[in-house]
């Protein structure tokens, strides 16, 4: 694959839904998010719902065992993580999924959509920003924070505000730049190693 083709190819975006609770607001937010992402050109979106993935607590070294989502994470050029804020942090199932994988995250960008009561999930996002650089992933500056999103649930699902749509557009612009840039670098490294 040439660098020129790489720059023009669609970005393979894994949207990771971090909540695994039986009664969760993540489904409404993800529905809204996937609709908004469908309107953005140049994306191949792969929603990965951790509630559908059987990942027992980490029992091996990171990257030591293939999981049901390893290939999908590996194929992604970028990640968009949807996370609630639970007790000033993010869900344990999300940390477990991160820890099960290692090389899948390397040299790829990560963006966040957080939600929570008054904070909009900012504390969960800030803690995730500390983890991903250890895996050689790049977290981007922009993020989407949804404050008390359950107050905007309408008959057709979650109804994002104009400000939230603008935040998502800005986040995706930045994520797209990093995804294309880092993909070009990964392809160049693979070519020089061949």
Secondary structure, 3 states (H helix, E strand, C coil): CCHHHHHHCCEEEEEEECCCCCCCCHHHHHHHHHHHHHCCCCEEEEEEEHHHCCCCCCCCCCCCCCCCCHHHHHHCCEEEEEEECECCECCHHHHHHHHHCCHHHCCCEEEEEEEECCCCCHHHHHHHHHHHHHHCCEECCCCEEEECHHHHEECCEECCCHHHHHHHHHHHHHHHHHHHHHHHHHHHHHHHHC
